[in-house]
């Protein structure tokens, strides 16, 4: 039996708790916690296990003109996303978060797993503000992501770089 969808207020509260937990984790390790890959791995694992509507949760990093998979949780991912197709590349090019209610209706969608039904992509910025990757979250539910997810994930992704 599927769990009931949380209200927007409950979802926003869940994101606030996850953000606080991540901030506490990262602060507790001092300079050792300033490794971007370690932070991405921690963020992906915590989000994936705390958010029931997340089917695939992970990062793609700009490397040599491609998006290369980074830390993630969920089924096998596409290892490399060459430009320019897909929601991840749209997030890189537009430099903003993108919510796709139905990935199968999205022109140029890259299907790493056919079970994905909706997607949200959040740009990852280095301290200077340049986009260096994305957090990519897929759901096996249609229309699973809202403004609340976008706002919560943007705050969490801001923790990637020290």
Residue frames as a rotation matrix with the C-alpha (Angstrom) as fourth column:
UNK 1
0.578 0.816 0.000 0.00
0.816 -0.578 0.000 0.00
0.000 0.000 -1.000 0.00
UNK 2
-0.192 -0.665 0.721 1.46
0.622 -0.651 -0.434 3.35
0.759 0.365 0.539 -1.05
UNK 3
-0.463 -0.027 -0.886 2.03
0.815 -0.407 -0.413 5.95
-0.349 -0.913 0.211 1.62
UNK 4
0.644 0.765 0.008 -0.15
0.732 -0.613 -0.299 9.06
-0.223 0.198 -0.954 1.60
UNK 5
-0.009 -0.587 0.810 1.28
0.665 -0.608 -0.434 12.12
0.747 0.534 0.396 -0.11
UNK 6
-0.369 -0.139 -0.919 2.45
0.860 -0.426 -0.281 14.65
-0.352 -0.894 0.277 2.49
UNK 7
0.791 0.609 -0.059 0.86
0.567 -0.767 -0.300 18.09
-0.228 0.204 -0.952 2.46
UNK 8
0.467 -0.641 0.609 2.98
0.300 -0.534 -0.791 20.97
0.832 0.552 -0.057 1.11
UNK 9
0.556 -0.228 0.800 3.55
-0.732 -0.590 0.341 22.10
0.394 -0.775 -0.494 4.72
UNK 10
0.828 -0.240 0.507 4.67
-0.150 0.775 0.614 18.62
-0.540 -0.584 0.606 5.79
UNK 11
0.688 -0.584 0.432 6.96
0.706 0.400 -0.584 18.35
0.168 0.706 0.688 2.77
UNK 12
0.452 -0.514 0.729 8.53
-0.154 -0.850 -0.504 21.78
0.879 0.116 -0.463 3.45
UNK 13
0.671 -0.178 0.719 9.06
-0.737 -0.064 0.672 20.77
-0.074 -0.982 -0.175 7.07
UNK 14
0.846 -0.377 0.377 10.74
0.342 0.926 0.161 17.53
-0.410 -0.007 0.912 5.96
UNK 15
0.516 -0.678 0.523 13.13
0.539 -0.217 -0.814 19.51
0.665 0.702 0.253 3.74
UNK 16
0.501 -0.316 0.806 13.93
-0.596 -0.801 0.056 21.87
0.628 -0.508 -0.589 6.63
UNK 17
0.793 -0.187 0.580 14.78
-0.420 0.523 0.742 18.90
-0.442 -0.832 0.336 8.86
UNK 18
0.737 -0.547 0.398 16.97
0.670 0.668 -0.323 17.32
-0.089 0.505 0.859 6.17
UNK 19
0.488 -0.551 0.677 18.76
0.115 -0.728 -0.676 20.64
0.865 0.408 -0.292 5.61
UNK 20
0.588 -0.235 0.774 19.40
-0.781 -0.412 0.469 21.02
0.209 -0.880 -0.426 9.34
UNK 21
0.847 -0.270 0.458 20.66
0.029 0.883 0.468 17.44
-0.531 -0.383 0.756 9.57
UNK 22
0.621 -0.636 0.459 23.07
0.707 0.202 -0.677 17.98
0.338 0.745 0.575 6.66
UNK 23
0.488 -0.428 0.761 24.32
-0.305 -0.900 -0.311 21.29
0.818 -0.080 -0.570 8.09
UNK 24
0.703 -0.185 0.686 25.00
-0.679 0.113 0.726 19.59
-0.212 -0.976 -0.046 11.41
UNK 25
0.824 -0.402 0.400 26.76
0.431 0.902 0.019 16.65
-0.368 0.157 0.917 9.76
UNK 26
0.520 -0.639 0.567 28.97
0.563 -0.243 -0.790 18.88
0.642 0.730 0.233 7.64
UNK 27
0.541 -0.301 0.785 29.81
-0.564 -0.823 0.072 21.25
0.625 -0.482 -0.615 10.52
UNK 28
0.872 -0.115 0.476 30.84
-0.366 0.493 0.790 18.34
-0.325 -0.863 0.387 12.71
UNK 29
0.670 -0.631 0.391 33.64
0.703 0.709 -0.058 17.31
-0.241 0.314 0.918 10.37
UNK 30
0.289 -0.586 -0.757 35.28
-0.006 -0.792 0.611 20.71
-0.957 -0.172 -0.232 9.93
UNK 31
-0.048 -0.416 -0.908 37.55
-0.866 -0.436 0.246 21.10
-0.498 0.798 -0.340 6.89
UNK 32
-0.856 -0.288 0.429 37.40
-0.113 0.915 0.388 17.36
-0.505 0.284 -0.816 6.19
UNK 33
-0.089 0.925 0.371 33.76
0.617 0.343 -0.708 17.78
-0.782 0.165 -0.601 5.16
UNK 34
0.170 0.123 -0.978 34.62
-0.446 -0.875 -0.188 20.32
-0.878 0.469 -0.094 2.43
UNK 35
-0.882 -0.421 0.210 35.10
-0.046 0.522 0.852 17.59
-0.468 0.742 -0.480 -0.18
UNK 36
-0.406 0.761 -0.506 32.44
-0.900 -0.429 0.078 18.15
-0.158 0.487 0.859 -2.85
UNK 37
-0.384 0.234 -0.893 32.13
-0.408 0.825 0.392 14.45
0.828 0.515 -0.221 -3.74
UNK 38
-0.872 0.055 -0.486 31.70
0.434 0.546 -0.716 13.46
0.227 -0.836 -0.500 -0.08
UNK 39
-0.721 0.645 -0.253 29.01
-0.315 -0.629 -0.711 16.12
-0.618 -0.433 0.657 0.32
UNK 40
-0.317 0.609 -0.727 27.24
-0.911 0.018 0.413 14.97
0.265 0.793 0.549 -2.85
UNK 41
-0.606 0.038 -0.795 27.30
0.013 0.999 0.038 11.36
0.795 0.013 -0.606 -1.64
UNK 42
-0.909 0.250 -0.334 25.89
0.360 0.064 -0.931 12.32
-0.211 -0.966 -0.148 1.75
UNK 43
-0.563 0.720 -0.405 23.18
-0.663 -0.686 -0.299 14.52
-0.493 0.100 0.864 0.23
UNK 44
-0.360 0.421 -0.832 22.14
-0.731 0.426 0.532 11.85
0.579 0.800 0.154 -2.32
UNK 45
-0.732 0.042 -0.680 21.97
0.293 0.921 -0.258 9.10
0.615 -0.388 -0.687 0.32
UNK 46
-0.867 0.402 -0.294 20.02
0.203 -0.255 -0.945 11.15
-0.455 -0.879 0.140 2.86
UNK 47
-0.464 0.722 -0.513 17.52
-0.826 -0.563 -0.045 12.52
-0.321 0.403 0.857 0.35
UNK 48
-0.489 0.252 -0.835 16.98
-0.545 0.660 0.518 9.16
0.681 0.708 -0.185 -1.31
UNK 49
-0.688 0.152 -0.709 16.16
0.475 0.833 -0.283 7.43
0.548 -0.532 -0.646 1.95
UNK 50
-0.791 0.385 -0.476 14.07
0.295 -0.442 -0.847 10.24
-0.536 -0.810 0.235 3.47
UNK 51
-0.417 0.628 -0.657 11.90
-0.755 -0.642 -0.134 11.14
-0.506 0.440 0.742 0.48
UNK 52
-0.222 0.348 0.911 9.47
0.088 0.937 -0.337 8.37
-0.971 0.005 -0.239 -0.51
UNK 53
0.815 0.580 -0.010 8.70
0.051 -0.089 -0.995 9.87
-0.578 0.810 -0.102 -3.92
UNK 54
0.214 -0.824 -0.525 12.37
-0.932 -0.334 0.143 9.78
-0.293 0.459 -0.839 -5.01
UNK 55
0.978 0.132 0.164 13.16
-0.061 0.925 -0.376 6.86
-0.201 0.357 0.912 -7.35
UNK 56
0.294 -0.933 0.206 16.66
0.908 0.205 -0.366 7.96
0.299 0.295 0.908 -8.44
UNK 57
0.991 -0.007 -0.137 18.67
0.060 -0.879 0.473 10.62
-0.124 -0.476 -0.871 -6.64
UNK 58
0.306 -0.948 0.081 22.07
0.827 0.307 0.471 11.77
-0.472 -0.077 0.878 -7.76
UNK 59
0.416 -0.331 -0.847 24.49
-0.241 -0.938 0.248 14.22
-0.877 0.101 -0.470 -9.22
UNK 60
0.605 -0.386 0.696 25.90
0.796 0.266 -0.544 14.76
0.025 0.883 0.468 -12.68
UNK 61
0.346 -0.608 -0.715 29.12
0.194 -0.699 0.689 16.79
-0.918 -0.376 -0.124 -12.90
UNK 62
0.958 -0.103 -0.268 30.45
-0.287 -0.382 -0.878 18.76
-0.012 0.918 -0.396 -15.87
UNK 63
0.206 -0.911 0.358 33.60
-0.073 0.350 0.934 16.97
-0.976 -0.218 0.006 -16.98
UNK 64
-0.735 -0.656 0.173 35.28
0.112 0.134 0.985 17.51
-0.669 0.743 -0.025 -20.36
UNK 65
-0.775 0.452 -0.441 32.16
-0.630 -0.495 0.599 18.83
0.053 0.742 0.668 -22.07
UNK 66
-0.318 0.692 -0.648 29.90
0.086 0.702 0.707 16.00
0.944 0.169 -0.282 -20.83
UNK 67
0.202 0.384 0.901 27.81
-0.946 -0.163 0.282 15.41
0.255 -0.909 0.330 -17.75
UNK 68
-0.439 -0.468 -0.767 29.39
-0.191 0.883 -0.429 12.50
0.878 -0.042 -0.477 -15.88
UNK 69
0.615 0.741 -0.267 27.49
0.073 0.284 0.956 10.65
0.785 -0.608 0.120 -13.18
UNK 70
-0.465 -0.671 0.578 28.59
-0.581 -0.261 -0.771 11.38
0.668 -0.694 -0.268 -9.65
UNK 71
-0.988 0.106 0.116 27.34
-0.033 0.581 -0.813 10.02
-0.154 -0.807 -0.571 -6.35
UNK 72
-0.336 0.929 -0.154 23.83
-0.788 -0.187 0.587 8.62
0.517 0.319 0.795 -6.59
UNK 73
-0.739 0.295 0.605 21.26
-0.251 0.714 -0.654 6.27
-0.625 -0.635 -0.454 -5.06
UNK 74
0.350 0.921 -0.170 18.82
-0.639 0.102 -0.762 4.14
-0.685 0.375 0.625 -7.00
UNK 75
0.759 -0.010 0.651 18.93
0.362 0.838 -0.409 1.92
-0.541 0.546 0.639 -10.08
UNK 76
-0.194 -0.903 0.383 21.81
0.831 0.056 0.553 1.95
-0.521 0.425 0.740 -12.55
UNK 77
0.474 0.291 -0.831 22.37
0.003 -0.944 -0.329 5.38
-0.881 0.154 -0.448 -14.10
UNK 78
0.866 -0.327 0.379 23.56
0.369 -0.094 -0.925 6.64
0.338 0.940 0.039 -17.45
UNK 79
0.255 -0.862 -0.437 27.31
0.897 0.042 0.440 7.07
-0.361 -0.504 0.784 -16.88
UNK 80
-0.800 -0.518 -0.302 27.69
0.331 -0.802 0.498 9.96
-0.500 0.298 0.813 -19.33
UNK 81
0.433 0.898 0.080 25.14
0.665 -0.258 -0.700 12.41
-0.608 0.356 -0.709 -20.73
UNK 82
-0.644 -0.679 0.353 26.59
0.739 -0.433 0.516 14.04
-0.197 0.593 0.781 -23.85
UNK 83
-0.456 0.488 -0.744 25.21
-0.141 -0.865 -0.481 17.48
-0.879 -0.114 0.463 -24.75
UNK 84
-0.868 0.162 0.469 22.70
-0.364 -0.851 -0.379 18.84
0.337 -0.499 0.798 -25.46
UNK 85
-0.140 0.926 -0.352 19.73
-0.158 0.330 0.931 16.48
0.978 0.186 0.100 -24.91
UNK 86
-0.166 0.223 -0.961 17.85
0.756 0.654 0.021 15.87
0.633 -0.723 -0.277 -21.72
UNK 87
0.810 0.579 0.092 16.57
0.334 -0.584 0.740 17.64
0.482 -0.569 -0.666 -18.65
UNK 88
0.477 -0.706 -0.524 20.00
0.710 -0.042 0.703 17.70
-0.518 -0.707 0.481 -16.97
UNK 89
-0.543 -0.690 0.479 21.51
0.839 -0.418 0.349 19.60
-0.040 0.591 0.805 -19.89
UNK 90
0.179 0.671 0.720 18.53
0.518 -0.686 0.511 21.98
0.836 0.282 -0.470 -19.92
UNK 91
0.887 0.124 -0.445 19.28
0.460 -0.316 0.829 22.75
-0.038 -0.940 -0.338 -16.26
UNK 92
-0.068 -0.985 -0.158 22.93
0.808 -0.147 0.570 23.42
-0.585 -0.088 0.806 -17.14
UNK 93
-0.546 -0.173 0.820 22.10
0.772 -0.483 0.412 25.60
0.325 0.858 0.397 -20.15
UNK 94
0.298 0.769 0.566 19.27
0.366 -0.639 0.676 27.56
0.882 0.006 -0.472 -18.50
UNK 95
-0.729 -0.681 0.068 21.16
0.141 -0.247 -0.959 27.80
0.670 -0.689 0.276 -15.17
UNK 96
-0.408 0.655 0.637 17.92
-0.905 -0.385 -0.184 27.22
0.125 -0.651 0.749 -13.29
UNK 97
-0.736 0.218 0.641 15.90
-0.168 0.858 -0.485 24.46
-0.656 -0.465 -0.595 -11.70
UNK 98
-0.525 0.565 -0.636 13.55
-0.757 0.031 0.653 22.53
0.389 0.825 0.411 -13.96
UNK 99
-0.460 0.507 0.729 10.52
-0.339 0.659 -0.672 20.43
-0.821 -0.556 -0.131 -13.03
UNK 100
-0.687 0.253 -0.681 9.22
-0.636 0.244 0.732 17.98
0.352 0.936 -0.007 -15.63
UNK 101
-0.076 0.761 0.644 5.82
-0.888 0.242 -0.390 16.49
-0.453 -0.602 0.658 -14.69
UNK 102
0.798 0.334 0.502 5.95
-0.058 0.871 -0.488 13.83
-0.600 0.360 0.715 -17.47
UNK 103
-0.151 -0.973 -0.177 9.40
-0.388 -0.106 0.915 12.88
-0.909 0.207 -0.362 -18.77
UNK 104
-0.376 0.038 0.926 7.89
0.656 0.716 0.237 10.85
-0.654 0.697 -0.295 -21.60
UNK 105
0.682 0.643 0.350 6.33
0.718 -0.494 -0.491 14.05
-0.143 0.586 -0.798 -22.99
UNK 106
0.562 -0.563 -0.606 9.60
-0.179 -0.798 0.575 16.03
-0.808 -0.215 -0.549 -22.68
UNK 107
0.969 -0.218 -0.114 11.28
-0.097 0.086 -0.992 16.54
0.226 0.972 0.062 -26.06
UNK 108
0.224 -0.972 -0.066 14.80
-0.441 -0.040 -0.897 15.13
0.869 0.230 -0.438 -25.98
UNK 109
0.608 0.030 0.793 14.41
-0.782 0.193 0.593 13.28
-0.135 -0.981 0.141 -22.69
UNK 110
-0.331 -0.759 -0.561 17.22
-0.661 0.611 -0.436 10.83
0.673 0.226 -0.704 -22.03
UNK 111
0.705 0.690 0.165 15.70
-0.632 0.505 0.587 7.66
0.322 -0.518 0.792 -20.59
UNK 112
-0.492 -0.869 0.060 18.25
-0.774 0.405 -0.487 6.00
0.398 -0.286 -0.872 -18.32
UNK 113
-0.944 0.313 0.103 15.41
0.217 0.826 -0.520 3.97
-0.247 -0.469 -0.848 -16.75
UNK 114
-0.678 0.717 0.163 11.98
0.098 -0.132 0.986 3.66
0.729 0.685 0.019 -18.37
UNK 115
-0.087 0.669 -0.738 10.33
0.942 0.296 0.157 3.51
0.324 -0.682 -0.656 -14.93
UNK 116
-0.778 -0.213 -0.591 11.04
0.431 -0.865 -0.256 7.22
-0.457 -0.454 0.765 -14.40
UNK 117
0.050 0.905 0.422 7.88
0.998 -0.066 0.023 9.27
0.049 0.420 -0.906 -14.86
UNK 118
0.913 0.188 0.361 8.78
0.183 -0.982 0.049 12.76
0.364 0.022 -0.931 -13.60
UNK 119
0.079 -0.986 -0.150 11.99
0.949 0.121 -0.291 14.63
0.304 -0.119 0.945 -12.84
UNK 120
0.998 0.037 -0.058 13.49
0.052 -0.955 0.290 17.66
-0.045 -0.293 -0.955 -11.14
UNK 121
0.214 -0.964 0.158 16.93
0.878 0.119 -0.463 19.07
0.428 0.238 0.872 -11.88
UNK 122
0.957 0.001 -0.289 18.71
0.173 -0.802 0.572 21.59
-0.232 -0.597 -0.768 -9.63
UNK 123
0.562 -0.807 0.182 21.91
0.022 -0.205 -0.979 23.32
0.827 0.554 -0.097 -10.83
UNK 124
0.641 -0.526 -0.559 25.01
0.720 0.161 0.675 22.94
-0.265 -0.835 0.482 -8.63
UNK 125
0.812 -0.347 0.470 27.08
-0.036 -0.832 -0.553 26.12
0.583 0.432 -0.688 -8.43
UNK 126
-0.059 -0.895 -0.442 30.68
0.873 0.168 -0.457 26.56
0.484 -0.413 0.772 -7.34
UNK 127
-0.017 0.048 -0.999 31.41
0.826 -0.562 -0.041 29.40
-0.563 -0.826 -0.030 -4.89
UNK 128
-0.867 -0.352 -0.354 32.02
0.102 -0.819 0.564 31.83
-0.488 0.453 0.746 -7.81
UNK 129
-0.099 0.950 -0.297 28.48
-0.501 -0.305 -0.810 31.10
-0.860 0.069 0.506 -9.07
UNK 130
-0.449 -0.107 -0.887 29.33
-0.880 0.227 0.417 29.02
0.157 0.968 -0.196 -12.14
UNK 131
0.658 0.698 0.282 27.14
-0.708 0.701 -0.081 25.97
-0.254 -0.146 0.956 -12.77
UNK 132
-0.406 -0.904 -0.136 29.33
-0.914 0.400 0.071 22.86
-0.010 0.154 -0.988 -12.46
UNK 133
-0.960 0.151 -0.237 26.70
0.122 0.984 0.131 20.13
0.253 0.096 -0.963 -12.38
UNK 134
-0.189 0.954 0.231 23.19
-0.728 -0.294 0.619 19.22
0.659 -0.051 0.750 -11.36
UNK 135
-0.777 0.260 0.573 21.27
-0.273 0.681 -0.679 17.32
-0.567 -0.684 -0.459 -8.75
UNK 136
-0.524 0.601 -0.603 18.92
-0.635 0.197 0.747 15.08
0.568 0.775 0.278 -10.72
UNK 137
-0.746 0.376 0.550 15.95
-0.292 0.557 -0.777 13.43
-0.599 -0.741 -0.305 -9.02
UNK 138
-0.651 0.573 -0.498 13.54
-0.419 0.275 0.865 11.09
0.633 0.772 0.061 -10.78
UNK 139
-0.442 0.601 0.665 10.26
-0.652 0.294 -0.699 9.72
-0.616 -0.743 0.262 -9.51
UNK 140
-0.971 0.196 0.137 8.36
0.239 0.781 0.577 6.67
0.006 0.593 -0.805 -10.69
UNK 141
-0.048 0.968 -0.245 5.21
0.775 -0.119 -0.620 8.74
-0.630 -0.220 -0.745 -10.12
UNK 142
-0.154 0.045 0.987 3.90
0.800 -0.580 0.152 11.26
0.579 0.813 0.053 -12.65
UNK 143
0.212 0.279 0.937 3.87
-0.021 -0.957 0.290 14.93
0.977 -0.081 -0.197 -11.57
UNK 144
0.422 -0.081 -0.903 5.71
0.795 0.511 0.326 14.11
0.435 -0.856 0.280 -8.32
UNK 145
-0.482 -0.771 -0.417 7.60
0.874 -0.459 -0.161 17.39
-0.067 -0.442 0.894 -7.87
UNK 146
0.659 0.735 0.158 6.37
0.720 -0.678 0.149 20.83
0.217 0.016 -0.976 -6.86
UNK 147
0.433 -0.418 0.799 7.65
-0.186 -0.908 -0.375 24.28
0.882 0.013 -0.471 -5.95
UNK 148
0.823 -0.100 0.559 8.20
-0.559 0.029 0.828 22.94
-0.100 -0.995 -0.032 -2.43
UNK 149
0.733 -0.597 0.327 10.60
0.579 0.799 0.162 20.30
-0.358 0.070 0.931 -3.76
UNK 150
0.440 -0.570 0.694 12.40
0.561 -0.428 -0.708 22.91
0.701 0.701 0.131 -5.86
UNK 151
0.541 -0.199 0.817 12.85
-0.511 -0.849 0.132 25.30
0.668 -0.489 -0.561 -2.94
UNK 152
0.862 -0.189 0.471 13.91
-0.345 0.462 0.817 22.56
-0.372 -0.866 0.333 -0.53
UNK 153
0.666 -0.619 0.416 16.38
0.713 0.692 -0.112 21.01
-0.218 0.371 0.902 -2.95
UNK 154
0.511 -0.494 0.704 17.88
0.234 -0.708 -0.666 24.37
0.827 0.505 -0.246 -3.95
UNK 155
0.662 -0.252 0.706 18.68
-0.716 -0.492 0.495 25.07
0.222 -0.833 -0.506 -0.28
UNK 156
0.784 -0.347 0.514 20.22
-0.017 0.816 0.577 21.61
-0.620 -0.462 0.634 0.13
UNK 157
0.660 -0.540 0.523 22.28
0.729 0.291 -0.619 21.80
0.182 0.790 0.586 -3.08
UNK 158
0.697 -0.398 0.596 23.77
-0.304 -0.917 -0.257 25.08
0.649 -0.002 -0.761 -1.85
UNK 159
0.741 -0.403 0.537 25.60
-0.516 0.170 0.839 22.95
-0.430 -0.899 -0.082 0.74
UNK 160
0.916 -0.377 0.135 27.66
0.392 0.772 -0.501 21.06
0.085 0.512 0.855 -1.87
UNK 161
0.100 -0.918 0.385 30.51
0.526 -0.280 -0.803 23.59
0.845 0.283 0.454 -1.91
UNK 162
0.218 -0.136 -0.966 32.14
0.950 -0.196 0.242 25.08
-0.222 -0.971 0.087 1.17
